[in-house]
Amino acid sequence: MQGKKIFRCTVCNDVHFGVSPPEVCPTCQQHNVYVEIDAVEAKNITGLC
Ligand SMILES: [Zn+2]
């Protein structure tokens, strides 16, 4: 996980793992809608561990 961050789409709650957020959300097609979140919040959203 080193260098990896977690981002969430503020429109559709899509979660993206990577070094930077996608320019366009692949789910809702909106631009610049990702915000960085922490692992706890990501777990709450995705239900994954
Ligand atoms: Zn989205």
mmCIF file of the protein (N, C-alpha, C, O) and its ligand, coordinates in Angstrom:
data_MODEL
# 
_entry.id   MODEL 
# 
loop_
_entity.id 
_entity.type 
_entity.pdbx_number_of_molecules 
1 polymer     1 
2 non-polymer 1 
# 
_entity_poly.entity_id                      1 
_entity_poly.type                           'polypeptide(L)' 
_entity_poly.nstd_linkage                   no 
_entity_poly.nstd_monomer                   no 
_entity_poly.pdbx_seq_one_letter_code       MQGKKIFRCTVCNDVHFGVSPPEVCPTCQQHNVYVEIDAVEAKNITGLC 
_entity_poly.pdbx_seq_one_letter_code_can   MQGKKIFRCTVCNDVHFGVSPPEVCPTCQQHNVYVEIDAVEAKNITGLC 
_entity_poly.pdbx_strand_id                 A 
# 
loop_
_entity_poly_seq.entity_id 
_entity_poly_seq.num 
_entity_poly_seq.mon_id 
_entity_poly_seq.hetero 
1 1  MET n 
1 2  GLN n 
1 3  GLY n 
1 4  LYS n 
1 5  LYS n 
1 6  ILE n 
1 7  PHE n 
1 8  ARG n 
1 9  CYS n 
1 10 THR n 
1 11 VAL n 
1 12 CYS n 
1 13 ASN n 
1 14 ASP n 
1 15 VAL n 
1 16 HIS n 
1 17 PHE n 
1 18 GLY n 
1 19 VAL n 
1 20 SER n 
1 21 PRO n 
1 22 PRO n 
1 23 GLU n 
1 24 VAL n 
1 25 CYS n 
1 26 PRO n 
1 27 THR n 
1 28 CYS n 
1 29 GLN n 
1 30 GLN n 
1 31 HIS n 
1 32 ASN n 
1 33 VAL n 
1 34 TYR n 
1 35 VAL n 
1 36 GLU n 
1 37 ILE n 
1 38 ASP n 
1 39 ALA n 
1 40 VAL n 
1 41 GLU n 
1 42 ALA n 
1 43 LYS n 
1 44 ASN n 
1 45 ILE n 
1 46 THR n 
1 47 GLY n 
1 48 LEU n 
1 49 CYS n 
# 
loop_
_struct_asym.id 
_struct_asym.entity_id 
A 1 
B 2 
# 
loop_
_chem_comp.id 
_chem_comp.type 
_chem_comp.mon_nstd_flag 
ALA 'L-peptide linking' y 
ARG 'L-peptide linking' y 
ASN 'L-peptide linking' y 
ASP 'L-peptide linking' y 
CYS 'L-peptide linking' y 
GLN 'L-peptide linking' y 
GLU 'L-peptide linking' y 
GLY 'peptide linking'   y 
HIS 'L-peptide linking' y 
ILE 'L-peptide linking' y 
LEU 'L-peptide linking' y 
LYS 'L-peptide linking' y 
MET 'L-peptide linking' y 
PHE 'L-peptide linking' y 
PRO 'L-peptide linking' y 
SER 'L-peptide linking' y 
THR 'L-peptide linking' y 
TYR 'L-peptide linking' y 
VAL 'L-peptide linking' y 
ZN  non-polymer         . 
# 
_pdbx_entity_nonpoly.entity_id   2 
_pdbx_entity_nonpoly.name        ? 
_pdbx_entity_nonpoly.comp_id     ZN 
# 
_pdbx_nonpoly_scheme.asym_id         B 
_pdbx_nonpoly_scheme.entity_id       2 
_pdbx_nonpoly_scheme.mon_id          ZN 
_pdbx_nonpoly_scheme.ndb_seq_num     1 
_pdbx_nonpoly_scheme.pdb_seq_num     101 
_pdbx_nonpoly_scheme.auth_seq_num    101 
_pdbx_nonpoly_scheme.pdb_mon_id      ZN 
_pdbx_nonpoly_scheme.auth_mon_id     ZN 
_pdbx_nonpoly_scheme.pdb_strand_id   A 
_pdbx_nonpoly_scheme.pdb_ins_code    . 
# 
loop_
_atom_site.group_PDB 
_atom_site.id 
_atom_site.type_symbol 
_atom_site.label_atom_id 
_atom_site.label_alt_id 
_atom_site.label_comp_id 
_atom_site.label_asym_id 
_atom_site.label_entity_id 
_atom_site.label_seq_id 
_atom_site.pdbx_PDB_ins_code 
_atom_site.Cartn_x 
_atom_site.Cartn_y 
_atom_site.Cartn_z 
_atom_site.occupancy 
_atom_site.B_iso_or_equiv 
_atom_site.pdbx_formal_charge 
_atom_site.auth_seq_id 
_atom_site.auth_comp_id 
_atom_site.auth_asym_id 
_atom_site.auth_atom_id 
_atom_site.pdbx_PDB_model_num 
ATOM   1   N  N  . MET A 1 1  ? 0.825   -1.215 0.000   1.00 0.00 ? 1   MET A N  1 
ATOM   2   C  CA . MET A 1 1  ? 0.000   0.000  0.000   1.00 0.00 ? 1   MET A CA 1 
ATOM   3   C  C  . MET A 1 1  ? 0.852   1.255  0.000   1.00 0.00 ? 1   MET A C  1 
ATOM   4   O  O  . MET A 1 1  ? 0.304   2.356  -0.032  1.00 0.00 ? 1   MET A O  1 
ATOM   5   N  N  . GLN A 1 2  ? 2.169   1.132  0.034   1.00 0.00 ? 2   GLN A N  1 
ATOM   6   C  CA . GLN A 1 2  ? 3.011   2.320  0.103   1.00 0.00 ? 2   GLN A CA 1 
ATOM   7   C  C  . GLN A 1 2  ? 2.848   3.173  -1.158  1.00 0.00 ? 2   GLN A C  1 
ATOM   8   O  O  . GLN A 1 2  ? 2.957   2.676  -2.278  1.00 0.00 ? 2   GLN A O  1 
ATOM   9   N  N  . GLY A 1 3  ? 2.584   4.464  -0.951  1.00 0.00 ? 3   GLY A N  1 
ATOM   10  C  CA . GLY A 1 3  ? 2.392   5.357  -2.081  1.00 0.00 ? 3   GLY A CA 1 
ATOM   11  C  C  . GLY A 1 3  ? 0.994   5.349  -2.636  1.00 0.00 ? 3   GLY A C  1 
ATOM   12  O  O  . GLY A 1 3  ? 0.635   6.193  -3.457  1.00 0.00 ? 3   GLY A O  1 
ATOM   13  N  N  . LYS A 1 4  ? 0.195   4.385  -2.185  1.00 0.00 ? 4   LYS A N  1 
ATOM   14  C  CA . LYS A 1 4  ? -1.171  4.296  -2.684  1.00 0.00 ? 4   LYS A CA 1 
ATOM   15  C  C  . LYS A 1 4  ? -2.095  5.104  -1.777  1.00 0.00 ? 4   LYS A C  1 
ATOM   16  O  O  . LYS A 1 4  ? -1.947  5.122  -0.555  1.00 0.00 ? 4   LYS A O  1 
ATOM   17  N  N  . LYS A 1 5  ? -3.048  5.767  -2.415  1.00 0.00 ? 5   LYS A N  1 
ATOM   18  C  CA . LYS A 1 5  ? -4.054  6.505  -1.671  1.00 0.00 ? 5   LYS A CA 1 
ATOM   19  C  C  . LYS A 1 5  ? -5.429  5.990  -2.072  1.00 0.00 ? 5   LYS A C  1 
ATOM   20  O  O  . LYS A 1 5  ? -5.582  5.249  -3.043  1.00 0.00 ? 5   LYS A O  1 
ATOM   21  N  N  . ILE A 1 6  ? -6.409  6.400  -1.304  1.00 0.00 ? 6   ILE A N  1 
ATOM   22  C  CA . ILE A 1 6  ? -7.772  5.967  -1.588  1.00 0.00 ? 6   ILE A CA 1 
ATOM   23  C  C  . ILE A 1 6  ? -8.611  7.199  -1.884  1.00 0.00 ? 6   ILE A C  1 
ATOM   24  O  O  . ILE A 1 6  ? -8.578  8.188  -1.152  1.00 0.00 ? 6   ILE A O  1 
ATOM   25  N  N  . PHE A 1 7  ? -9.358  7.117  -2.966  1.00 0.00 ? 7   PHE A N  1 
ATOM   26  C  CA . PHE A 1 7  ? -10.185 8.255  -3.371  1.00 0.00 ? 7   PHE A CA 1 
ATOM   27  C  C  . PHE A 1 7  ? -11.629 7.799  -3.523  1.00 0.00 ? 7   PHE A C  1 
ATOM   28  O  O  . PHE A 1 7  ? -11.904 6.657  -3.893  1.00 0.00 ? 7   PHE A O  1 
ATOM   29  N  N  . ARG A 1 8  ? -12.541 8.713  -3.231  1.00 0.00 ? 8   ARG A N  1 
ATOM   30  C  CA . ARG A 1 8  ? -13.958 8.417  -3.344  1.00 0.00 ? 8   ARG A CA 1 
ATOM   31  C  C  . ARG A 1 8  ? -14.627 9.440  -4.244  1.00 0.00 ? 8   ARG A C  1 
ATOM   32  O  O  . ARG A 1 8  ? -14.391 10.642 -4.120  1.00 0.00 ? 8   ARG A O  1 
ATOM   33  N  N  . CYS A 1 9  ? -15.467 8.949  -5.157  1.00 0.00 ? 9   CYS A N  1 
ATOM   34  C  CA . CYS A 1 9  ? -16.262 9.845  -5.989  1.00 0.00 ? 9   CYS A CA 1 
ATOM   35  C  C  . CYS A 1 9  ? -17.361 10.456 -5.139  1.00 0.00 ? 9   CYS A C  1 
ATOM   36  O  O  . CYS A 1 9  ? -18.121 9.744  -4.483  1.00 0.00 ? 9   CYS A O  1 
ATOM   37  N  N  . THR A 1 10 ? -17.440 11.778 -5.155  1.00 0.00 ? 10  THR A N  1 
ATOM   38  C  CA . THR A 1 10 ? -18.443 12.459 -4.325  1.00 0.00 ? 10  THR A CA 1 
ATOM   39  C  C  . THR A 1 10 ? -19.836 12.363 -4.926  1.00 0.00 ? 10  THR A C  1 
ATOM   40  O  O  . THR A 1 10 ? -20.819 12.704 -4.269  1.00 0.00 ? 10  THR A O  1 
ATOM   41  N  N  . VAL A 1 11 ? -19.930 11.906 -6.157  1.00 0.00 ? 11  VAL A N  1 
ATOM   42  C  CA . VAL A 1 11 ? -21.228 11.798 -6.825  1.00 0.00 ? 11  VAL A CA 1 
ATOM   43  C  C  . VAL A 1 11 ? -21.844 10.416 -6.601  1.00 0.00 ? 11  VAL A C  1 
ATOM   44  O  O  . VAL A 1 11 ? -22.994 10.300 -6.178  1.00 0.00 ? 11  VAL A O  1 
ATOM   45  N  N  . CYS A 1 12 ? -21.061 9.366  -6.892  1.00 0.00 ? 12  CYS A N  1 
ATOM   46  C  CA . CYS A 1 12 ? -21.630 8.017  -6.849  1.00 0.00 ? 12  CYS A CA 1 
ATOM   47  C  C  . CYS A 1 12 ? -20.959 7.098  -5.831  1.00 0.00 ? 12  CYS A C  1 
ATOM   48  O  O  . CYS A 1 12 ? -21.295 5.916  -5.748  1.00 0.00 ? 12  CYS A O  1 
ATOM   49  N  N  . ASN A 1 13 ? -20.000 7.639  -5.048  1.00 0.00 ? 13  ASN A N  1 
ATOM   50  C  CA . ASN A 1 13 ? -19.312 6.852  -4.018  1.00 0.00 ? 13  ASN A CA 1 
ATOM   51  C  C  . ASN A 1 13 ? -18.441 5.737  -4.578  1.00 0.00 ? 13  ASN A C  1 
ATOM   52  O  O  . ASN A 1 13 ? -18.113 4.799  -3.852  1.00 0.00 ? 13  ASN A O  1 
ATOM   53  N  N  . ASP A 1 14 ? -18.066 5.809  -5.819  1.00 0.00 ? 14  ASP A N  1 
ATOM   54  C  CA . ASP A 1 14 ? -17.100 4.863  -6.363  1.00 0.00 ? 14  ASP A CA 1 
ATOM   55  C  C  . ASP A 1 14 ? -15.764 5.051  -5.653  1.00 0.00 ? 14  ASP A C  1 
ATOM   56  O  O  . ASP A 1 14 ? -15.327 6.181  -5.438  1.00 0.00 ? 14  ASP A O  1 
ATOM   57  N  N  . VAL A 1 15 ? -15.122 3.957  -5.292  1.00 0.00 ? 15  VAL A N  1 
ATOM   58  C  CA . VAL A 1 15 ? -13.833 4.038  -4.588  1.00 0.00 ? 15  VAL A CA 1 
ATOM   59  C  C  . VAL A 1 15 ? -12.710 3.623  -5.527  1.00 0.00 ? 15  VAL A C  1 
ATOM   60  O  O  . VAL A 1 15 ? -12.785 2.597  -6.202  1.00 0.00 ? 15  VAL A O  1 
ATOM   61  N  N  . HIS A 1 16 ? -11.654 4.457  -5.552  1.00 0.00 ? 16  HIS A N  1 
ATOM   62  C  CA . HIS A 1 16 ? -10.512 4.208  -6.429  1.00 0.00 ? 16  HIS A CA 1 
ATOM   63  C  C  . HIS A 1 16 ? -9.232  4.140  -5.607  1.00 0.00 ? 16  HIS A C  1 
ATOM   64  O  O  . HIS A 1 16 ? -8.970  5.012  -4.779  1.00 0.00 ? 16  HIS A O  1 
ATOM   65  N  N  . PHE A 1 17 ? -8.429  3.086  -5.843  1.00 0.00 ? 17  PHE A N  1 
ATOM   66  C  CA . PHE A 1 17 ? -7.132  2.960  -5.191  1.00 0.00 ? 17  PHE A CA 1 
ATOM   67  C  C  . PHE A 1 17 ? -6.046  3.332  -6.187  1.00 0.00 ? 17  PHE A C  1 
ATOM   68  O  O  . PHE A 1 17 ? -6.042  2.846  -7.318  1.00 0.00 ? 17  PHE A O  1 
ATOM   69  N  N  . GLY A 1 18 ? -5.124  4.195  -5.769  1.00 0.00 ? 18  GLY A N  1 
ATOM   70  C  CA . GLY A 1 18 ? -4.036  4.554  -6.669  1.00 0.00 ? 18  GLY A CA 1 
ATOM   71  C  C  . GLY A 1 18 ? -3.263  5.730  -6.128  1.00 0.00 ? 18  GLY A C  1 
ATOM   72  O  O  . GLY A 1 18 ? -3.503  6.195  -5.014  1.00 0.00 ? 18  GLY A O  1 
ATOM   73  N  N  . VAL A 1 19 ? -2.322  6.208  -6.937  1.00 0.00 ? 19  VAL A N  1 
ATOM   74  C  CA . VAL A 1 19 ? -1.490  7.320  -6.506  1.00 0.00 ? 19  VAL A CA 1 
ATOM   75  C  C  . VAL A 1 19 ? -2.165  8.661  -6.748  1.00 0.00 ? 19  VAL A C  1 
ATOM   76  O  O  . VAL A 1 19 ? -1.815  9.660  -6.120  1.00 0.00 ? 19  VAL A O  1 
ATOM   77  N  N  . SER A 1 20 ? -3.129  8.685  -7.656  1.00 0.00 ? 20  SER A N  1 
ATOM   78  C  CA . SER A 1 20 ? -3.853  9.915  -7.931  1.00 0.00 ? 20  SER A CA 1 
ATOM   79  C  C  . SER A 1 20 ? -5.278  9.574  -8.349  1.00 0.00 ? 20  SER A C  1 
ATOM   80  O  O  . SER A 1 20 ? -5.532  8.478  -8.850  1.00 0.00 ? 20  SER A O  1 
ATOM   81  N  N  . PRO A 1 21 ? -6.200  10.496 -8.149  1.00 0.00 ? 21  PRO A N  1 
ATOM   82  C  CA . PRO A 1 21 ? -7.588  10.224 -8.503  1.00 0.00 ? 21  PRO A CA 1 
ATOM   83  C  C  . PRO A 1 21 ? -7.809  10.244 -10.007 1.00 0.00 ? 21  PRO A C  1 
ATOM   84  O  O  . PRO A 1 21 ? -7.121  10.984 -10.710 1.00 0.00 ? 21  PRO A O  1 
ATOM   85  N  N  . PRO A 1 22 ? -8.740  9.460  -10.522 1.00 0.00 ? 22  PRO A N  1 
ATOM   86  C  CA . PRO A 1 22 ? -9.059  9.506  -11.949 1.00 0.00 ? 22  PRO A CA 1 
ATOM   87  C  C  . PRO A 1 22 ? -9.613  10.878 -12.322 1.00 0.00 ? 22  PRO A C  1 
ATOM   88  O  O  . PRO A 1 22 ? -10.300 11.518 -11.527 1.00 0.00 ? 22  PRO A O  1 
ATOM   89  N  N  . GLU A 1 23 ? -9.308  11.319 -13.534 1.00 0.00 ? 23  GLU A N  1 
ATOM   90  C  CA . GLU A 1 23 ? -9.864  12.600 -13.987 1.00 0.00 ? 23  GLU A CA 1 
ATOM   91  C  C  . GLU A 1 23 ? -11.361 12.505 -14.188 1.00 0.00 ? 23  GLU A C  1 
ATOM   92  O  O  . GLU A 1 23 ? -12.115 13.432 -13.893 1.00 0.00 ? 23  GLU A O  1 
ATOM   93  N  N  . VAL A 1 24 ? -11.768 11.354 -14.698 1.00 0.00 ? 24  VAL A N  1 
ATOM   94  C  CA . VAL A 1 24 ? -13.192 11.137 -14.946 1.00 0.00 ? 24  VAL A CA 1 
ATOM   95  C  C  . VAL A 1 24 ? -13.638 9.870  -14.221 1.00 0.00 ? 24  VAL A C  1 
ATOM   96  O  O  . VAL A 1 24 ? -12.996 8.826  -14.335 1.00 0.00 ? 24  VAL A O  1 
ATOM   97  N  N  . CYS A 1 25 ? -14.728 9.962  -13.483 1.00 0.00 ? 25  CYS A N  1 
ATOM   98  C  CA . CYS A 1 25 ? -15.250 8.786  -12.798 1.00 0.00 ? 25  CYS A CA 1 
ATOM   99  C  C  . CYS A 1 25 ? -15.785 7.792  -13.834 1.00 0.00 ? 25  CYS A C  1 
ATOM   100 O  O  . CYS A 1 25 ? -16.603 8.162  -14.676 1.00 0.00 ? 25  CYS A O  1 
ATOM   101 N  N  . PRO A 1 26 ? -15.329 6.530  -13.780 1.00 0.00 ? 26  PRO A N  1 
ATOM   102 C  CA . PRO A 1 26 ? -15.773 5.543  -14.766 1.00 0.00 ? 26  PRO A CA 1 
ATOM   103 C  C  . PRO A 1 26 ? -17.234 5.128  -14.567 1.00 0.00 ? 26  PRO A C  1 
ATOM   104 O  O  . PRO A 1 26 ? -17.850 4.546  -15.460 1.00 0.00 ? 26  PRO A O  1 
ATOM   105 N  N  . THR A 1 27 ? -17.767 5.425  -13.414 1.00 0.00 ? 27  THR A N  1 
ATOM   106 C  CA . THR A 1 27 ? -19.139 5.009  -13.116 1.00 0.00 ? 27  THR A CA 1 
ATOM   107 C  C  . THR A 1 27 ? -20.164 6.071  -13.497 1.00 0.00 ? 27  THR A C  1 
ATOM   108 O  O  . THR A 1 27 ? -21.156 5.773  -14.162 1.00 0.00 ? 27  THR A O  1 
ATOM   109 N  N  . CYS A 1 28 ? -19.920 7.319  -13.071 1.00 0.00 ? 28  CYS A N  1 
ATOM   110 C  CA . CYS A 1 28 ? -20.912 8.370  -13.313 1.00 0.00 ? 28  CYS A CA 1 
ATOM   111 C  C  . CYS A 1 28 ? -20.462 9.398  -14.356 1.00 0.00 ? 28  CYS A C  1 
ATOM   112 O  O  . CYS A 1 28 ? -21.213 10.313 -14.697 1.00 0.00 ? 28  CYS A O  1 
ATOM   113 N  N  . GLN A 1 29 ? -19.220 9.240  -14.863 1.00 0.00 ? 29  GLN A N  1 
ATOM   114 C  CA . GLN A 1 29 ? -18.711 10.067 -15.965 1.00 0.00 ? 29  GLN A CA 1 
ATOM   115 C  C  . GLN A 1 29 ? -18.526 11.537 -15.596 1.00 0.00 ? 29  GLN A C  1 
ATOM   116 O  O  . GLN A 1 29 ? -18.430 12.387 -16.481 1.00 0.00 ? 29  GLN A O  1 
ATOM   117 N  N  . GLN A 1 30 ? -18.476 11.844 -14.305 1.00 0.00 ? 30  GLN A N  1 
ATOM   118 C  CA . GLN A 1 30 ? -18.284 13.231 -13.900 1.00 0.00 ? 30  GLN A CA 1 
ATOM   119 C  C  . GLN A 1 30 ? -16.786 13.534 -13.771 1.00 0.00 ? 30  GLN A C  1 
ATOM   120 O  O  . GLN A 1 30 ? -15.994 12.638 -13.479 1.00 0.00 ? 30  GLN A O  1 
ATOM   121 N  N  . HIS A 1 31 ? -16.411 14.763 -13.984 1.00 0.00 ? 31  HIS A N  1 
ATOM   122 C  CA . HIS A 1 31 ? -15.015 15.171 -13.940 1.00 0.00 ? 31  HIS A CA 1 
ATOM   123 C  C  . HIS A 1 31 ? -14.651 15.762 -12.581 1.00 0.00 ? 31  HIS A C  1 
ATOM   124 O  O  . HIS A 1 31 ? -15.436 16.482 -11.964 1.00 0.00 ? 31  HIS A O  1 
ATOM   125 N  N  . ASN A 1 32 ? -13.422 15.433 -12.126 1.00 0.00 ? 32  ASN A N  1 
ATOM   126 C  CA . ASN A 1 32 ? -12.871 16.040 -10.918 1.00 0.00 ? 32  ASN A CA 1 
ATOM   127 C  C  . ASN A 1 32 ? -13.805 15.936 -9.717  1.00 0.00 ? 32  ASN A C  1 
ATOM   128 O  O  . ASN A 1 32 ? -14.065 16.928 -9.036  1.00 0.00 ? 32  ASN A O  1 
ATOM   129 N  N  . VAL A 1 33 ? -14.293 14.765 -9.469  1.00 0.00 ? 33  VAL A N  1 
ATOM   130 C  CA . VAL A 1 33 ? -15.236 14.576 -8.368  1.00 0.00 ? 33  VAL A CA 1 
ATOM   131 C  C  . VAL A 1 33 ? -14.653 13.729 -7.240  1.00 0.00 ? 33  VAL A C  1 
ATOM   132 O  O  . VAL A 1 33 ? -15.323 13.480 -6.238  1.00 0.00 ? 33  VAL A O  1 
ATOM   133 N  N  . TYR A 1 34 ? -13.393 13.284 -7.403  1.00 0.00 ? 34  TYR A N  1 
ATOM   134 C  CA . TYR A 1 34 ? -12.795 12.422 -6.387  1.00 0.00 ? 34  TYR A CA 1 
ATOM   135 C  C  . TYR A 1 34 ? -12.174 13.214 -5.244  1.00 0.00 ? 34  TYR A C  1 
ATOM   136 O  O  . TYR A 1 34 ? -11.517 14.233 -5.458  1.00 0.00 ? 34  TYR A O  1 
ATOM   137 N  N  . VAL A 1 35 ? -12.395 12.725 -4.023  1.00 0.00 ? 35  VAL A N  1 
ATOM   138 C  CA . VAL A 1 35 ? -11.727 13.282 -2.857  1.00 0.00 ? 35  VAL A CA 1 
ATOM   139 C  C  . VAL A 1 35 ? -10.965 12.148 -2.161  1.00 0.00 ? 35  VAL A C  1 
ATOM   140 O  O  . VAL A 1 35 ? -11.375 10.988 -2.199  1.00 0.00 ? 35  VAL A O  1 
ATOM   141 N  N  . GLU A 1 36 ? -9.843  12.515 -1.525  1.00 0.00 ? 36  GLU A N  1 
ATOM   142 C  CA . GLU A 1 36 ? -9.066  11.500 -0.830  1.00 0.00 ? 36  GLU A CA 1 
ATOM   143 C  C  . GLU A 1 36 ? -9.747  11.138 0.481   1.00 0.00 ? 36  GLU A C  1 
ATOM   144 O  O  . GLU A 1 36 ? -10.219 12.012 1.208   1.00 0.00 ? 36  GLU A O  1 
ATOM   145 N  N  . ILE A 1 37 ? -9.794  9.846  0.777   1.00 0.00 ? 37  ILE A N  1 
ATOM   146 C  CA . ILE A 1 37 ? -10.352 9.381  2.036   1.00 0.00 ? 37  ILE A CA 1 
ATOM   147 C  C  . ILE A 1 37 ? -9.348  8.463  2.718   1.00 0.00 ? 37  ILE A C  1 
ATOM   148 O  O  . ILE A 1 37 ? -8.364  8.050  2.106   1.00 0.00 ? 37  ILE A O  1 
ATOM   149 N  N  . ASP A 1 38 ? -9.599  8.142  3.994   1.00 0.00 ? 38  ASP A N  1 
ATOM   150 C  CA . ASP A 1 38 ? -8.686  7.229  4.679   1.00 0.00 ? 38  ASP A CA 1 
ATOM   151 C  C  . ASP A 1 38 ? -9.219  5.790  4.632   1.00 0.00 ? 38  ASP A C  1 
ATOM   152 O  O  . ASP A 1 38 ? -10.328 5.534  4.164   1.00 0.00 ? 38  ASP A O  1 
ATOM   153 N  N  . ALA A 1 39 ? -8.402  4.871  5.128   1.00 0.00 ? 39  ALA A N  1 
ATOM   154 C  CA . ALA A 1 39 ? -8.723  3.443  5.015   1.00 0.00 ? 39  ALA A CA 1 
ATOM   155 C  C  . ALA A 1 39 ? -10.004 3.084  5.763   1.00 0.00 ? 39  ALA A C  1 
ATOM   156 O  O  . ALA A 1 39 ? -10.765 2.218  5.329   1.00 0.00 ? 39  ALA A O  1 
ATOM   157 N  N  . VAL A 1 40 ? -10.235 3.756  6.887   1.00 0.00 ? 40  VAL A N  1 
ATOM   158 C  CA . VAL A 1 40 ? -11.430 3.451  7.683   1.00 0.00 ? 40  VAL A CA 1 
ATOM   159 C  C  . VAL A 1 40 ? -12.691 3.822  6.913   1.00 0.00 ? 40  VAL A C  1 
ATOM   160 O  O  . VAL A 1 40 ? -13.658 3.061  6.880   1.00 0.00 ? 40  VAL A O  1 
ATOM   161 N  N  . GLU A 1 41 ? -12.669 4.992  6.299   1.00 0.00 ? 41  GLU A N  1 
ATOM   162 C  CA . GLU A 1 41 ? -13.829 5.424  5.530   1.00 0.00 ? 41  GLU A CA 1 
ATOM   163 C  C  . GLU A 1 41 ? -14.040 4.523  4.319   1.00 0.00 ? 41  GLU A C  1 
ATOM   164 O  O  . GLU A 1 41 ? -15.171 4.177  3.977   1.00 0.00 ? 41  GLU A O  1 
ATOM   165 N  N  . ALA A 1 42 ? -12.941 4.149  3.679   1.00 0.00 ? 42  ALA A N  1 
ATOM   166 C  CA . ALA A 1 42 ? -13.043 3.250  2.516   1.00 0.00 ? 42  ALA A CA 1 
ATOM   167 C  C  . ALA A 1 42 ? -13.679 1.926  2.909   1.00 0.00 ? 42  ALA A C  1 
ATOM   168 O  O  . ALA A 1 42 ? -14.499 1.370  2.177   1.00 0.00 ? 42  ALA A O  1 
ATOM   169 N  N  . LYS A 1 43 ? -13.288 1.434  4.075   1.00 0.00 ? 43  LYS A N  1 
ATOM   170 C  CA . LYS A 1 43 ? -13.830 0.155  4.553   1.00 0.00 ? 43  LYS A CA 1 
ATOM   171 C  C  . LYS A 1 43 ? -15.324 0.281  4.814   1.00 0.00 ? 43  LYS A C  1 
ATOM   172 O  O  . LYS A 1 43 ? -16.099 -0.627 4.512   1.00 0.00 ? 43  LYS A O  1 
ATOM   173 N  N  . ASN A 1 44 ? -15.712 1.404  5.372   1.00 0.00 ? 44  ASN A N  1 
ATOM   174 C  CA . ASN A 1 44 ? -17.129 1.632  5.650   1.00 0.00 ? 44  ASN A CA 1 
ATOM   175 C  C  . ASN A 1 44 ? -17.961 1.683  4.356   1.00 0.00 ? 44  ASN A C  1 
ATOM   176 O  O  . ASN A 1 44 ? -19.103 1.225  4.321   1.00 0.00 ? 44  ASN A O  1 
ATOM   177 N  N  . ILE A 1 45 ? -17.376 2.236  3.319   1.00 0.00 ? 45  ILE A N  1 
ATOM   178 C  CA . ILE A 1 45 ? -18.092 2.381  2.064   1.00 0.00 ? 45  ILE A CA 1 
ATOM   179 C  C  . ILE A 1 45 ? -18.145 1.067  1.302   1.00 0.00 ? 45  ILE A C  1 
ATOM   180 O  O  . ILE A 1 45 ? -19.204 0.661  0.825   1.00 0.00 ? 45  ILE A O  1 
ATOM   181 N  N  . THR A 1 46 ? -17.005 0.405  1.190   1.00 0.00 ? 46  THR A N  1 
ATOM   182 C  CA . THR A 1 46 ? -16.934 -0.784 0.350   1.00 0.00 ? 46  THR A CA 1 
ATOM   183 C  C  . THR A 1 46 ? -17.329 -2.054 1.080   1.00 0.00 ? 46  THR A C  1 
ATOM   184 O  O  . THR A 1 46 ? -17.727 -3.031 0.446   1.00 0.00 ? 46  THR A O  1 
ATOM   185 N  N  . GLY A 1 47 ? -17.226 -2.057 2.416   1.00 0.00 ? 47  GLY A N  1 
ATOM   186 C  CA . GLY A 1 47 ? -17.497 -3.272 3.172   1.00 0.00 ? 47  GLY A CA 1 
ATOM   187 C  C  . GLY A 1 47 ? -16.373 -4.287 3.084   1.00 0.00 ? 47  GLY A C  1 
ATOM   188 O  O  . GLY A 1 47 ? -16.495 -5.406 3.582   1.00 0.00 ? 47  GLY A O  1 
ATOM   189 N  N  . LEU A 1 48 ? -15.263 -3.888 2.443   1.00 0.00 ? 48  LEU A N  1 
ATOM   190 C  CA . LEU A 1 48 ? -14.112 -4.779 2.340   1.00 0.00 ? 48  LEU A CA 1 
ATOM   191 C  C  . LEU A 1 48 ? -13.144 -4.513 3.481   1.00 0.00 ? 48  LEU A C  1 
ATOM   192 O  O  . LEU A 1 48 ? -13.210 -3.473 4.136   1.00 0.00 ? 48  LEU A O  1 
ATOM   193 N  N  . CYS A 1 49 ? -12.242 -5.463 3.712   1.00 0.00 ? 49  CYS A N  1 
ATOM   194 C  CA . CYS A 1 49 ? -11.299 -5.266 4.789   1.00 0.00 ? 49  CYS A CA 1 
ATOM   195 C  C  . CYS A 1 49 ? -9.881  -5.047 4.288   1.00 0.00 ? 49  CYS A C  1 
ATOM   196 O  O  . CYS A 1 49 ? -8.964  -4.864 5.089   1.00 0.00 ? 49  CYS A O  1 
HETATM 197 ZN ZN . ZN  B 2 .  ? -18.788 8.674  -9.791  1.00 0.00 2 101 ZN  A ZN 1 
# 
